[in-house]
C-alpha cells in the first residue's frame, strides 16, 4: 500500500513539473512577443513565476493561474520590468513598465 501511494505522489510531482516547464515555455514566448510589439528586447530570457493559484476561465472551468515577471530593455541600457498573467495556456494580461509616465 505504501508503494502505491509513493508511486501516485511521484507521478503527481512529475506531472506538476512537466506542466510548469510547459507553462514557462509559453511565458517566454508571450514575453518575447510583447517585447517585439513594443520594439524592445527581452533580457537574459528572464521569465520568473511570482504567483500561482487557481481560477475559473470563460467556460467556468478551473485552470491554473500564473503570474510571471520579466526584464526587458528599449534602449539596451535601462532594465525595465514586465508582467504576464496566464490562465491555463492563454495570455490574459500583459503589463510593460511605462518609460514615459504621464504627468497631470
C-alpha positions in Angstrom: 0.0 0.0 0.0 2.8 2.4 0.8 4.5 1.8 -2.5 1.2 2.6 -4.4 1.0 5.9 -2.5 4.6 6.7 -3.3 4.1 6.0 -7.0 1.0 8.2 -7.1 2.9 11.0 -5.3 5.8 10.6 -7.7 3.5 10.8 -10.7 1.8 13.9 -9.3 5.1 15.6 -8.8 6.3 14.7 -12.3 3.0 16.0 -13.9 3.3 19.2 -11.9 6.9 19.7 -13.0 6.1 19.0 -16.7 3.1 21.4 -16.6 5.3 24.1 -15.0 8.0 23.7 -17.7 5.4 23.9 -20.4 3.8 27.0 -18.9 7.2 28.7 -18.6 7.8 28.0 -22.3 4.5 29.7 -23.1 5.5 32.6 -20.8 8.8 33.1 -22.6 7.0 33.1 -26.0 4.4 35.6 -24.8 7.1 37.9 -23.2 9.2 37.8 -26.4 6.0 38.6 -28.5 5.1 41.6 -26.2 8.6 42.9 -26.3 8.6 42.7 -30.2 5.3 44.6 -30.3 7.0 47.5 -28.3 10.3 47.3 -30.2 12.0 46.2 -27.0 14.5 43.4 -26.2 13.8 40.6 -23.8 16.8 40.4 -21.5 18.5 37.2 -20.4 15.4 35.1 -21.0 14.4 36.3 -17.5 10.9 35.0 -17.0 10.1 34.1 -13.4 6.9 32.9 -11.9 5.9 35.0 -9.0 2.3 33.8 -8.2 0.4 30.6 -8.6 -3.3 29.9 -7.9 -6.4 28.5 -9.4 -9.2 30.5 -11.1 -12.1 29.8 -13.4 -11.9 30.6 -17.2 -14.6 31.9 -19.5 -16.2 28.4 -19.7 -16.3 28.2 -15.8 -13.6 25.5 -15.7 -10.9 25.5 -13.2 -7.5 26.5 -14.6 -4.0 27.2 -13.2 -3.5 31.0 -12.9 0.2 32.0 -13.1 1.8 35.5 -12.9 5.3 36.0 -14.3 7.7 38.8 -14.4 10.4 39.5 -16.9 13.1 42.1 -17.7 13.3 44.0 -21.0 15.1 47.0 -22.4 14.1 49.5 -25.0 17.5 51.2 -25.4 19.8 48.4 -24.4 20.9 50.3 -21.3 18.0 50.6 -18.9 16.4 47.5 -17.5 12.6 47.6 -17.2 10.1 45.2 -15.8 7.1 43.5 -17.4 4.4 41.2 -16.1 2.3 38.5 -17.6 -0.8 36.8 -16.3 -1.5 33.4 -17.9 -4.7 31.4 -17.2 -4.1 27.8 -18.4 -2.1 28.3 -21.5 -3.8 31.6 -22.6 -2.3 35.0 -22.0 -4.9 37.1 -20.1 -2.9 40.3 -19.4 0.5 41.8 -20.1 1.9 44.9 -18.5 5.1 46.7 -19.5 6.6 49.3 -17.4 5.9 52.8 -18.8 9.1 54.6 -19.8 7.4 58.0 -20.2 5.0 58.5 -17.4 2.1 60.9 -18.0 2.2 63.8 -15.5 -1.1 65.6 -15.0 
